[in-house]
Amino acid sequence: MMLTALGLMSGTSLDGVDVALIETDGRQVKAFGPSGYRPYTDGERSLLRQALTEAVHLPQRDARPGILRQAEHVVTIAHAEAVANFIVQHRISCQDIDIVGFHGQTVLHRPERKLTVQIGDGPALAKAIHIPVMHDFRAADVDAGGQGAPFVPVYHRALAQSLHREGPIVVVNIGGVSNITYIDGTDTLIACDTGPGNALLDDFMFREMHQPFDTEGRFAAQGRPDEAWIAQALTLPFFALPPPKSLDRNDFASLRLGAIAPADGAATLTAFTASAIARIVPLLPKPPKSWIVAGGGASNLTMLRMLRERLQPATVEPAGTVGWASDAIEAQAFGFLAARGLKGLPLSYPATTGVPMPMTGGVIARP
């Protein structure tokens, strides 16, 4: 049975809430609906940055001390507003939507402690939007010993199957953290985080240039990467680990560039992200033939150039060139995952998160 699912995603880049509608049975996507976006305000983003700092000390996943309670309230309201605006703009009735997939805002990801924390109140959101909400997608996986990330691979596989191209294909999502899905036919699905995505670069641009990000990679294009710094950073143990593996947004925040011109700093951090993605190739079963880039990094032309240099002879193309809505993919994915969760289908697998067996997940909140 096909379901109309609305997916919501607020990523580790802290930019805002993505909204996307799909029609799916949890196995394939029958139709793509419209998508939307509700940016976080400067004040909301500042509050979330504070929440990330305070979350480091969280003892358990349901604790909301201090600023975290306020941040959870703000995240919930932002998502409710995103849904309300989307429904009005596209003249959709609440009754026409079967399920909403609500990821929430990740503030801490420490699977080695069996701890992953996404703030956002699912029951409160369901009451506000008058639609059933599936939330808390990652907890069951982490409780069972999985990494709890990445969670989008099953959706990447559904998208890739429609391309009818020879594998292996890798979909790389460059958000705050970068993650890959390796797809080779219908049987082989491998996934992991590869390293920093836009988080280090965005934080650098915010500190140095008072800008939220490097638009189209224009600033990095003016600089020269510090290859020695990148080579040293890539000696960190994480990069030698085989998949599956996952990261917290701030796992590399302690890396410091030292005295460097701002354009060179942006170029170095962009190249670090690209180099970390390329570093996964020797750890995959076969060299990929094509790479499809989604997420915010797909709009960074300098990032795309650096990836092409490091991944040749494989092709590298942004998701938009194959007809995918790059900025909406993660939101679409959580609509897809909500449909799968409703039907008890697996959301994660041993080769995507390291969970012992295929796991479903998610918790339903009804209005």
Buried (B, 14 or more C-beta within 10 A) or exposed (E): EBBBBBBBBBBBBBBBBBBBBBBBBBBEBEEBBEBBBBEBEEEBBEBBEBBBEBBEEBEEBEEBEEBBEEBBBBBBBBBBBBBBBBBEEEEBEBEEBBBBBBBBBBBBBBBEEBBBBBBBBBBBBBBBBEBBBBBBBBBBBBBBBBBBBBBBBBBBBBBBBEBEEEBBBBBBBBBBBBBBBBBBEEEBBBBBBBBBBBBBBBBBBBEBBEEBBBEBBEBBBBBEBBEEBBEEBBEBEBBEEEBBBBBBBBBBEEBEBEEBEBBBBBBBBBBBBBBBBBBBBEBBEEEBBBBBBBBBBBBBBBBBBBBBEBBEEBBBBBBBEBEBBBBBBBBBBBBBBBBBBBEEBBBBBBBBBBBEEEBBBBBBBEE
